[in-house]
Amino acid sequence: MKALQYRTIGAAPEVVTVPDPEPGPGQVLLKVTAAGVCHSDIAVMSWPAENFPYPLPLTLGHEGVGTVAALGAGVSGLGEGDAVAVYGPWGCGICAKCAEGKENYCLRADELGIRPPGLGAPGSMAEYLLVDAPRHLVPLDGLDPVAAVPLTDAGLTPYHAIKRALPRLLPGSTAVVIGTGGLGHVAIQLLRAMTAARVIALDVSEDKLALARQVGAHETVLSDADAAAKVRELTAGVGAQAVFDFVGAEPTVRTAGAVAAVEGDISIVGIGGGALPVGFGALPFEVSVSAPYWGSRGELIEVLDLARAGAVSVHTETYSLDEAPLAYERLHAGKINGRAVVLPNG
């Protein structure tokens, strides 16, 4: 089969031919219908050799949907041809967090060498994907694969962060979204669907701010040195009860801290390397700062339910598997407005 692999530190990913996988006991083989292109992949490909945590070559892609192509021995509850989405943050399935459905916070994954597809294990940027257990699959139930695949991360990750902040997002509150690309433009829709909060979106790109307004942002602000003052002005000096930073770089986390209200929540979701000091006087009183990761399997089911209800949709651009390196180039250059989706068998 053909697959997109990161093969050499510092080099661009390549489309190569690799052996077709075969499911072992308890495993499920998917024919991949769609795979999402994410900034996290670019972050992985930017790590230096001395810090690179995964064996190479690595088949990319941690957002995946497909149809069941074959079942390993002992697998039940699925049939060939079933359309499913992949729950990406695989865990051991038996620790306390996994028992809650929070495999994203598995307590033993590192110890056991369990890695998500595309982030250590072979990913979805291939014609076929081997899934380690049927519990990591969620039925699509009629959702379009291209529309659904970004929801497995670009939908699930902001949903998890927003769900944690719901007690703050009461009528009259303000939510700030920093970075309105793949995850951010979905976060705006989720905030509008789940809360009565006023949504202010920040980005460095006028195109992405236009998309933010299109999907429901009440106000948009150019993310520059004056952004925090403009948000304070828009909130009559109070600030935002919840701030979601989908960039996570040093300038954006500083903005997040500057726009948070007293008793506000800041979620640093992006992995841009920024850090926000927490201590008396560093932030407004009783501000909470967190760095959430992905979401639970139950939350993925909820996100897909929201999509079926028409409450959230993803702006997508599609590429063939041969065009996947171009999709990463465009993403790195900031030219993807929304989410790029690769069709490995399209």
NORZI-V994667 format. One record per residue. RES is the residue in one letter. PHI is phi in whole degrees, -180 to 180 (* if undefined). PSI is psi as a letter, one per 30 degrees, with the letter a starting at -180 (none if undefined). OMEGA is omega in radians with two decimals (999 if undefined). Layout:
res:RES phi:PHI psi:PSI omega:OMEGA
res:RES phi:PHI psi:PSI omega:OMEGA
//
This chain:
res:M phi:* psi:l omega:3.05
res:K phi:-90 psi:k omega:3.13
res:A phi:-149 psi:l omega:3.04
res:L phi:-97 psi:j omega:-3.07
res:Q phi:-124 psi:k omega:2.90
res:Y phi:-91 psi:j omega:-2.93
res:R phi:-112 psi:f omega:-3.07
res:T phi:-136 psi:k omega:-3.13
res:I phi:-56 psi:k omega:3.09
res:G phi:87 psi:f omega:-3.12
res:A phi:-97 psi:l omega:3.08
res:A phi:-73 psi:l omega:3.09
res:P phi:-67 psi:l omega:-3.06
res:E phi:-127 psi:k omega:2.99
res:V phi:-87 psi:k omega:-3.07
res:V phi:-132 psi:l omega:3.04
res:T phi:-105 psi:k omega:-3.12
res:V phi:-131 psi:l omega:3.14
res:P phi:-63 psi:k omega:3.05
res:D phi:-67 psi:k omega:3.09
res:P phi:-75 psi:l omega:3.08
res:E phi:-127 psi:k omega:-3.09
res:P phi:-74 psi:k omega:3.01
res:G phi:-91 psi:a omega:3.14
res:P phi:-55 psi:k omega:3.09
res:G phi:81 psi:f omega:-3.07
res:Q phi:-101 psi:l omega:3.14
res:V phi:-130 psi:k omega:3.07
res:L phi:-100 psi:k omega:3.11
res:L phi:-108 psi:k omega:2.85
res:K phi:-88 psi:j omega:-2.98
res:V phi:-75 psi:k omega:3.08
res:T phi:-97 psi:f omega:-3.14
res:A phi:-157 psi:k omega:3.11
res:A phi:-138 psi:k omega:-3.09
res:G phi:-89 psi:k omega:3.10
res:V phi:-102 psi:k omega:-2.98
res:C phi:-128 psi:k omega:3.06
res:H phi:-59 psi:f omega:3.12
res:S phi:-60 psi:e omega:3.11
res:D phi:-64 psi:e omega:3.11
res:I phi:-66 psi:e omega:3.08
res:A phi:-61 psi:e omega:3.11
res:V phi:-60 psi:e omega:-3.09
res:M phi:-74 psi:f omega:3.10
res:S phi:-97 psi:f omega:-3.11
res:W phi:-69 psi:k omega:3.08
res:P phi:-72 psi:l omega:-3.06
res:A phi:-57 psi:e omega:-3.07
res:E phi:-70 psi:f omega:3.14
res:N phi:-110 psi:g omega:-3.03
res:F phi:-75 psi:k omega:-2.97
res:P phi:-92 psi:f omega:-3.00
res:Y phi:-115 psi:l omega:3.03
res:P phi:-73 psi:k omega:3.07
res:L phi:-108 psi:l omega:0.02
res:P phi:-74 psi:l omega:-3.13
res:L phi:-122 psi:j omega:3.02
res:T phi:-75 psi:k omega:-3.04
res:L phi:-78 psi:l omega:3.02
res:G phi:107 psi:j omega:3.09
res:H phi:-108 psi:g omega:2.95
res:E phi:-112 psi:k omega:-3.09
res:G phi:-148 psi:k omega:2.93
res:V phi:-134 psi:l omega:-3.12
res:G phi:-171 psi:a omega:3.07
res:T phi:-115 psi:k omega:-3.12
res:V phi:-67 psi:k omega:-3.13
res:A phi:-100 psi:e omega:-3.14
res:A phi:-162 psi:l omega:-3.13
res:L phi:-118 psi:k omega:3.04
res:G phi:-75 psi:l omega:-3.13
res:A phi:-58 psi:k omega:3.06
res:G phi:88 psi:f omega:-3.14
res:V phi:-84 psi:k omega:3.11
res:S phi:-132 psi:l omega:3.09
res:G phi:88 psi:f omega:3.10
res:L phi:-130 psi:l omega:3.07
res:G phi:-133 psi:l omega:3.11
res:E phi:-58 psi:k omega:-3.12
res:G phi:94 psi:f omega:3.11
res:D phi:-63 psi:k omega:3.11
res:A phi:-91 psi:k omega:-3.02
res:V phi:-140 psi:l omega:2.97
res:A phi:-104 psi:k omega:-3.13
res:V phi:-95 psi:k omega:2.96
res:Y phi:-81 psi:j omega:-2.91
res:G phi:-77 psi:e omega:-3.03
res:P phi:-79 psi:i omega:-3.07
res:W phi:-71 psi:k omega:3.09
res:G phi:-131 psi:a omega:-3.09
res:C phi:-76 psi:f omega:3.12
res:G phi:87 psi:f omega:-3.05
res:I phi:-129 psi:f omega:3.13
res:C phi:-74 psi:l omega:-3.06
res:A phi:-61 psi:e omega:-3.13
res:K phi:-71 psi:e omega:3.10
res:C phi:-63 psi:e omega:3.12
res:A phi:-63 psi:f omega:3.07
res:E phi:-87 psi:g omega:-3.06
res:G phi:84 psi:g omega:-3.10
res:K phi:-97 psi:i omega:3.14
res:E phi:-68 psi:f omega:3.02
res:N phi:-62 psi:f omega:3.11
res:Y phi:-117 psi:h omega:3.12
res:C phi:-53 psi:k omega:-3.08
res:L phi:-82 psi:f omega:-3.03
res:R phi:-124 psi:g omega:-3.06
res:A phi:-58 psi:e omega:-3.14
res:D phi:-63 psi:e omega:-3.12
res:E phi:-60 psi:e omega:-3.06
res:L phi:-93 psi:f omega:3.13
res:G phi:72 psi:g omega:3.13
res:I phi:-85 psi:k omega:-3.11
res:R phi:-127 psi:k omega:3.06
res:P phi:-69 psi:l omega:3.02
res:P phi:-60 psi:k omega:-3.13
res:G phi:82 psi:f omega:3.14
res:L phi:-127 psi:h omega:-3.13
res:G phi:128 psi:e omega:3.04
res:A phi:-96 psi:l omega:3.11
res:P phi:-57 psi:k omega:-3.00
res:G phi:-101 psi:a omega:-2.96
res:S phi:-90 psi:f omega:3.10
res:M phi:-81 psi:i omega:-3.08
res:A phi:-159 psi:l omega:-3.13
res:E phi:-69 psi:f omega:3.12
res:Y phi:-135 psi:l omega:3.13
res:L phi:-132 psi:k omega:3.09
res:L phi:-94 psi:j omega:-3.13
res:V phi:-102 psi:k omega:-2.95
res:D phi:-72 psi:f omega:-3.09
res:A phi:-157 psi:k omega:-3.13
res:P phi:-65 psi:f omega:3.12
res:R phi:-67 psi:f omega:3.14
res:H phi:-91 psi:g omega:3.10
res:L phi:-122 psi:k omega:3.14
res:V phi:-126 psi:k omega:-3.11
res:P phi:-60 psi:k omega:3.07
res:L phi:-76 psi:f omega:3.09
res:D phi:48 psi:h omega:3.02
res:G phi:93 psi:f omega:3.11
res:L phi:-69 psi:k omega:3.06
res:D phi:-67 psi:k omega:-3.08
res:P phi:-58 psi:e omega:-3.12
res:V phi:-65 psi:e omega:3.14
res:A phi:-71 psi:e omega:-3.03
res:A phi:-85 psi:e omega:-2.97
res:V phi:-60 psi:e omega:3.13
res:P phi:-66 psi:f omega:-3.11
res:L phi:-68 psi:f omega:-3.13
res:T phi:-71 psi:f omega:3.03
res:D phi:-136 psi:e omega:-3.11
res:A phi:-64 psi:f omega:3.01
res:G phi:-97 psi:e omega:-3.07
res:L phi:-65 psi:e omega:-3.07
res:T phi:-64 psi:e omega:3.08
res:P phi:-67 psi:e omega:3.11
res:Y phi:-60 psi:e omega:3.13
res:H phi:-61 psi:e omega:-3.13
res:A phi:-66 psi:e omega:-3.12
res:I phi:-68 psi:e omega:-3.13
res:K phi:-59 psi:e omega:3.11
res:R phi:-64 psi:e omega:-3.04
res:A phi:-94 psi:g omega:-3.04
res:L phi:-55 psi:e omega:3.12
res:P phi:-61 psi:f omega:3.13
res:R phi:-87 psi:f omega:-2.95
res:L phi:-95 psi:i omega:-3.13
res:L phi:-90 psi:l omega:3.04
res:P phi:-53 psi:k omega:-3.09
res:G phi:92 psi:f omega:-3.13
res:S phi:-87 psi:l omega:3.10
res:T phi:-128 psi:k omega:3.01
res:A phi:-117 psi:k omega:3.09
res:V phi:-109 psi:k omega:3.08
res:V phi:-113 psi:j omega:3.12
res:I phi:-104 psi:j omega:-3.06
res:G phi:92 psi:j omega:-3.01
res:T phi:-113 psi:h omega:3.09
res:G phi:-84 psi:b omega:-3.04
res:G phi:-53 psi:e omega:3.14
res:L phi:-83 psi:e omega:-3.02
res:G phi:-65 psi:e omega:-3.11
res:H phi:-72 psi:f omega:3.01
res:V phi:-76 psi:e omega:3.13
res:A phi:-58 psi:e omega:3.13
res:I phi:-60 psi:e omega:3.14
res:Q phi:-65 psi:e omega:3.12
res:L phi:-64 psi:e omega:3.11
res:L phi:-61 psi:e omega:3.13
res:R phi:-67 psi:e omega:-3.11
res:A phi:-78 psi:e omega:-2.96
res:M phi:-105 psi:f omega:-3.03
res:T phi:-140 psi:l omega:3.03
res:A phi:-101 psi:g omega:-3.04
res:A phi:-71 psi:l omega:2.96
res:R phi:-79 psi:k omega:-3.04
res:V phi:-108 psi:k omega:3.06
res:I phi:-112 psi:k omega:-3.08
res:A phi:-109 psi:k omega:3.12
res:L phi:-122 psi:k omega:3.03
res:D phi:-161 psi:l omega:3.11
res:V phi:-87 psi:f omega:-3.06
res:S phi:-109 psi:k omega:3.09
res:E phi:-65 psi:e omega:3.10
res:D phi:-63 psi:e omega:-3.13
res:K phi:-72 psi:e omega:3.05
res:L phi:-67 psi:e omega:3.06
res:A phi:-63 psi:e omega:3.08
res:L phi:-63 psi:e omega:3.12
res:A phi:-60 psi:e omega:3.10
res:R phi:-66 psi:e omega:-3.12
res:Q phi:-62 psi:e omega:-3.09
res:V phi:-93 psi:g omega:2.95
res:G phi:127 psi:g omega:3.11
res:A phi:-63 psi:k omega:3.10
res:H phi:-73 psi:e omega:-3.13
res:E phi:-139 psi:k omega:3.03
res:T phi:-127 psi:k omega:-3.09
res:V phi:-136 psi:k omega:3.07
res:L phi:-66 psi:k omega:-3.07
res:S phi:-83 psi:i omega:3.13
res:D phi:-136 psi:a omega:-3.08
res:A phi:-64 psi:f omega:-3.12
res:D phi:-97 psi:g omega:-3.01
res:A phi:-61 psi:e omega:-3.09
res:A phi:-62 psi:e omega:3.13
res:A phi:-64 psi:e omega:3.13
res:K phi:-67 psi:e omega:3.09
res:V phi:-65 psi:e omega:3.09
res:R phi:-61 psi:e omega:3.12
res:E phi:-65 psi:e omega:-3.13
res:L phi:-66 psi:f omega:-3.13
res:T phi:-106 psi:g omega:3.13
res:A phi:55 psi:h omega:3.07
res:G phi:86 psi:f omega:-3.06
res:V phi:-78 psi:e omega:-3.04
res:G phi:94 psi:a omega:-3.05
res:A phi:-102 psi:k omega:3.10
res:Q phi:-73 psi:f omega:3.08
res:A phi:-144 psi:k omega:3.13
res:V phi:-127 psi:k omega:-3.13
res:F phi:-121 psi:j omega:-3.10
res:D phi:-100 psi:j omega:-3.12
res:F phi:-95 psi:g omega:3.06
res:V phi:-108 psi:e omega:3.08
res:G phi:77 psi:g omega:3.07
res:A phi:-84 psi:l omega:-3.07
res:E phi:-56 psi:e omega:3.14
res:P phi:-65 psi:e omega:-3.08
res:T phi:-76 psi:e omega:3.09
res:V phi:-69 psi:e omega:3.05
res:R phi:-65 psi:e omega:3.08
res:T phi:-63 psi:e omega:3.12
res:A phi:-57 psi:e omega:3.13
res:G phi:-66 psi:e omega:-3.09
res:A phi:-77 psi:f omega:-3.09
res:V phi:-104 psi:f omega:-3.11
res:A phi:-72 psi:k omega:3.09
res:A phi:-86 psi:l omega:2.99
res:V phi:-54 psi:k omega:-3.09
res:E phi:64 psi:g omega:3.14
res:G phi:-82 psi:l omega:3.08
res:D phi:-113 psi:k omega:3.02
res:I phi:-119 psi:k omega:3.06
res:S phi:-113 psi:j omega:3.09
res:I phi:-95 psi:j omega:-3.06
res:V phi:-94 psi:e omega:-3.13
res:G phi:-67 psi:l omega:-3.07
res:I phi:-114 psi:h omega:-3.12
res:G phi:-80 psi:g omega:3.04
res:G phi:92 psi:f omega:3.13
res:G phi:-79 psi:l omega:3.10
res:A phi:-138 psi:k omega:-3.10
res:L phi:-114 psi:j omega:3.12
res:P phi:-62 psi:k omega:3.10
res:V phi:-123 psi:k omega:3.13
res:G phi:175 psi:l omega:-3.09
res:F phi:-59 psi:k omega:3.14
res:G phi:90 psi:f omega:-3.13
res:A phi:-76 psi:e omega:-3.11
res:L phi:-137 psi:l omega:3.04
res:P phi:-56 psi:l omega:-3.07
res:F phi:-54 psi:k omega:2.99
res:E phi:59 psi:h omega:3.01
res:V phi:-77 psi:k omega:3.09
res:S phi:-103 psi:k omega:3.12
res:V phi:-121 psi:k omega:-3.14
res:S phi:-136 psi:l omega:3.07
res:A phi:-127 psi:i omega:-3.09
res:P phi:-71 psi:l omega:-3.10
res:Y phi:-132 psi:j omega:3.04
res:W phi:53 psi:b omega:-3.13
res:G phi:-170 psi:l omega:-3.09
res:S phi:-86 psi:l omega:3.10
res:R phi:-64 psi:e omega:3.10
res:G phi:-61 psi:e omega:3.12
res:E phi:-69 psi:e omega:3.06
res:L phi:-64 psi:e omega:3.09
res:I phi:-60 psi:e omega:3.14
res:E phi:-66 psi:e omega:3.12
res:V phi:-64 psi:e omega:3.13
res:L phi:-66 psi:e omega:3.05
res:D phi:-63 psi:e omega:3.09
res:L phi:-62 psi:e omega:3.12
res:A phi:-65 psi:e omega:3.11
res:R phi:-64 psi:e omega:3.13
res:A phi:-80 psi:f omega:3.14
res:G phi:81 psi:g omega:-3.07
res:A phi:-84 psi:f omega:-3.11
res:V phi:-149 psi:k omega:3.05
res:S phi:-146 psi:l omega:-3.04
res:V phi:-114 psi:k omega:3.04
res:H phi:-76 psi:j omega:-3.02
res:T phi:-124 psi:l omega:2.93
res:E phi:-123 psi:k omega:-3.08
res:T phi:-107 psi:k omega:-3.13
res:Y phi:-140 psi:l omega:2.99
res:S phi:-76 psi:l omega:3.11
res:L phi:-64 psi:e omega:3.11
res:D phi:-65 psi:f omega:3.14
res:E phi:-90 psi:f omega:-3.07
res:A phi:-59 psi:e omega:3.08
res:P phi:-58 psi:e omega:3.09
res:L phi:-64 psi:e omega:3.11
res:A phi:-59 psi:e omega:3.11
res:Y phi:-68 psi:e omega:3.07
res:E phi:-61 psi:e omega:-3.12
res:R phi:-67 psi:e omega:3.11
res:L phi:-64 psi:e omega:-3.12
res:H phi:-64 psi:e omega:-3.14
res:A phi:-86 psi:g omega:3.14
res:G phi:75 psi:g omega:-3.06
res:K phi:-99 psi:g omega:3.08
res:I phi:-94 psi:k omega:3.12
res:N phi:-103 psi:j omega:-3.03
res:G phi:111 psi:b omega:-3.07
res:R phi:-133 psi:k omega:3.01
res:A phi:-87 psi:k omega:-3.14
res:V phi:-126 psi:k omega:3.12
res:V phi:-100 psi:k omega:3.14
res:L phi:-110 psi:i omega:-3.02
res:P phi:-62 psi:f omega:-3.14
res:N phi:-114 psi:g omega:-3.09
res:G phi:-88 psi:none omega:999
//
